[in-house]
Amino acid sequence: MDRSYLTMGVDPSPRRVGWAVLDVAKPRSPTYVRSGVIEARGAARPARLASLYAEFVELLRQQPLDSVAFESGGAYRGRSGRRNPDPVLYQAEARGLMMGAAIASHAAIALYAPAAVKQVATGQGQTCKSAVALVMGLRFGRRDLGPDEADALAVAWCHSQVQATREFIRVHALEGGFYGQD
């Protein structure tokens, strides 16, 4: 029997952290393990970040992982259409804390751009959260996924597919039939 290889996808934000765990022992057909959302507590940003960090550390303690994949940040445009760097910086603070906790747990770390995650998950790099939730719900038989949980599941799925492709290339390159060496 194959050994479990657990990977977690994380969709970080300063108020909510979506997370999802897949068993990717068979990377082309990973299985859903569990998922959820950590809600920040506290009025001030430092208190909210501290609560997110503490709950994430506890989650990692309960569920030892082989790898943790994060969705990296992107540019944010407010309703006015103007760029506002503050939300991106706040998200980076949350992601940095979660990454530090994952590194301390000795898990391998990966980062994926939001467009790359959406491309792998839905076939479209620019799509809405509801489309990601629909596709991930169908893929893993989870129709009850909220948007943050679904995004985290998409990150874990993306990581599993990237790892499977890398392994495929490594195996075929070693066989000598790759890169035009026929």
ChimeraX attribute file (.defattr): number of C-alpha atoms within 10 A of each C-alpha:
attribute: neighborCount
match mode: 1-to-1
recipient: residues
	/A:1	4
	/A:2	6
	/A:3	9
	/A:4	13
	/A:5	15
	/A:6	23
	/A:7	28
	/A:8	32
	/A:9	30
	/A:10	31
	/A:11	30
	/A:12	30
	/A:13	23
	/A:14	21
	/A:15	18
	/A:16	20
	/A:17	24
	/A:18	22
	/A:19	29
	/A:20	27
	/A:21	26
	/A:22	25
	/A:23	22
	/A:24	26
	/A:25	17
	/A:26	14
	/A:27	19
	/A:28	14
	/A:29	14
	/A:30	20
	/A:31	17
	/A:32	19
	/A:33	14
	/A:34	13
	/A:35	19
	/A:36	17
	/A:37	19
	/A:38	20
	/A:39	16
	/A:40	20
	/A:41	15
	/A:42	13
	/A:43	8
	/A:44	8
	/A:45	14
	/A:46	12
	/A:47	13
	/A:48	18
	/A:49	23
	/A:50	16
	/A:51	18
	/A:52	24
	/A:53	23
	/A:54	13
	/A:55	16
	/A:56	21
	/A:57	19
	/A:58	11
	/A:59	13
	/A:60	17
	/A:61	13
	/A:62	9
	/A:63	12
	/A:64	15
	/A:65	21
	/A:66	18
	/A:67	21
	/A:68	27
	/A:69	27
	/A:70	25
	/A:71	24
	/A:72	20
	/A:73	20
	/A:74	15
	/A:75	10
	/A:76	15
	/A:77	13
	/A:78	10
	/A:79	7
	/A:80	7
	/A:81	8
	/A:82	9
	/A:83	12
	/A:84	13
	/A:85	13
	/A:86	10
	/A:87	18
	/A:88	17
	/A:89	16
	/A:90	18
	/A:91	19
	/A:92	18
	/A:93	17
	/A:94	23
	/A:95	24
	/A:96	14
	/A:97	19
	/A:98	25
	/A:99	23
	/A:100	15
	/A:101	19
	/A:102	24
	/A:103	14
	/A:104	11
	/A:105	16
	/A:106	14
	/A:107	20
	/A:108	13
	/A:109	16
	/A:110	16
	/A:111	17
	/A:112	17
	/A:113	15
	/A:114	20
	/A:115	16
	/A:116	17
	/A:117	28
	/A:118	23
	/A:119	17
	/A:120	17
	/A:121	24
	/A:122	18
	/A:123	13
	/A:124	15
	/A:125	15
	/A:126	13
	/A:127	14
	/A:128	11
	/A:129	14
	/A:130	14
	/A:131	16
	/A:132	24
	/A:133	26
	/A:134	18
	/A:135	18
	/A:136	23
	/A:137	18
	/A:138	11
	/A:139	14
	/A:140	14
	/A:141	11
	/A:142	15
	/A:143	14
	/A:144	11
	/A:145	18
	/A:146	17
	/A:147	19
	/A:148	25
	/A:149	26
	/A:150	31
	/A:151	29
	/A:152	30
	/A:153	33
	/A:154	30
	/A:155	35
	/A:156	35
	/A:157	31
	/A:158	22
	/A:159	26
	/A:160	26
	/A:161	19
	/A:162	15
	/A:163	15
	/A:164	17
	/A:165	14
	/A:166	11
	/A:167	13
	/A:168	11
	/A:169	14
	/A:170	12
	/A:171	13
	/A:172	12
	/A:173	14
	/A:174	9
	/A:175	10
	/A:176	11
	/A:177	11
	/A:178	13
	/A:179	9
	/A:180	7
	/A:181	8
	/A:182	6
